[in-house]
Amino acid sequence: RYDAWLVDASYKIRHELGNIYALYVENILISTICINFSPLKHAIITSLATHPDFRGKGYGKQLVTYATREVLSRGQIPALLTANERLGEFYEQCGYNITGRWASILSQKNK
């Protein structure tokens, strides 16, 4: 279910706290990406998703490049947020330096 995600996305868009971009080719949704703006100096580029049939063709890189330019045009510093460690090389090819990793809290059961 995507109800919570849609409410969050709608709020961010209505209050100019975020944007969602979609790349279509011949009316087919190929890839999406989000930008979360903040009042701070950084904006977070996140949630890049490309349909598996279209990966490796440069569509994801196009969206990362577009989102990066959008952030820079607003006078902010772009930062990427991803939970997929395998994408490090991809993001480096897009001009980003990998500086850290996600961390998650252990559930109460695992303590």
C-alpha positions in Angstrom: 0.0 0.0 0.0 1.2 3.4 -0.9 -1.3 5.6 1.0 1.3 7.1 3.4 3.8 7.6 0.6 1.2 9.5 -1.4 0.2 11.7 1.5 3.8 12.5 2.2 4.6 13.2 -1.5 1.5 15.4 -1.9 2.3 17.4 1.2 5.9 18.0 0.0 4.8 19.1 -3.4 2.0 21.4 -2.2 4.4 23.1 0.2 7.3 23.2 -2.2 9.4 20.9 0.0 9.9 18.3 -2.7 9.4 17.4 -6.3 8.9 14.1 -8.0 10.1 13.7 -11.6 9.1 10.9 -14.1 10.8 10.0 -17.3 8.6 8.7 -20.0 9.6 7.3 -23.4 6.9 6.8 -26.0 4.2 7.1 -23.2 5.9 4.4 -21.1 7.0 5.3 -17.6 10.7 4.4 -17.5 12.2 6.0 -14.4 11.3 8.2 -11.4 13.3 10.3 -8.9 12.5 12.5 -5.9 14.1 15.7 -4.4 13.4 16.6 -0.8 14.2 20.3 -0.3 14.9 21.8 3.1 15.5 25.2 4.5 19.1 24.1 5.0 21.9 24.2 2.4 21.4 20.6 1.2 18.6 19.1 -0.8 18.3 15.3 -0.8 18.0 13.4 -4.1 16.3 10.0 -3.4 14.1 7.2 -4.5 15.6 6.7 -8.0 13.7 3.8 -9.6 14.1 2.6 -13.2 12.0 -0.2 -14.6 14.1 -3.4 -14.9 13.6 -3.7 -18.6 15.2 -0.2 -19.1 18.2 -0.4 -16.8 21.7 0.1 -18.1 20.5 2.4 -20.9 21.3 5.8 -19.3 17.7 6.7 -18.2 18.6 6.7 -14.5 21.7 8.8 -15.1 19.5 11.3 -17.0 17.2 11.7 -14.1 20.1 12.0 -11.5 21.7 14.7 -13.8 18.4 16.5 -14.1 17.7 16.4 -10.4 21.2 17.6 -9.6 20.8 20.6 -11.9 17.5 21.4 -10.3 19.0 21.4 -6.9 21.9 23.6 -8.0 19.6 26.0 -9.7 17.9 26.6 -6.4 21.3 27.5 -4.8 21.4 24.3 -2.7 24.0 21.5 -2.5 22.7 18.2 -3.8 23.2 15.1 -1.7 22.1 11.5 -2.6 20.4 9.1 -0.3 20.2 5.5 -1.1 19.9 2.3 0.8 21.2 0.1 -2.0 25.0 -0.2 -1.5 25.3 -1.8 -5.0 24.5 1.6 -6.6 27.7 3.2 -5.3 29.5 2.9 -8.6 26.5 4.1 -10.5 26.3 7.3 -8.4 30.0 7.8 -8.7 29.6 7.7 -12.5 27.0 10.5 -12.0 29.6 12.6 -10.3 28.9 11.9 -6.6 31.4 10.8 -3.9 30.2 8.0 -1.7 30.8 9.2 1.9 28.8 6.9 4.1 26.2 4.2 4.5 22.7 3.8 5.8 22.2 2.6 9.3 19.1 1.2 10.8 18.0 0.6 14.3 17.7 -3.0 15.5 14.2 -4.0 16.3 13.4 -4.7 19.9 13.4 -8.4 19.1 17.0 -8.3 18.0 18.5 -6.6 21.1 
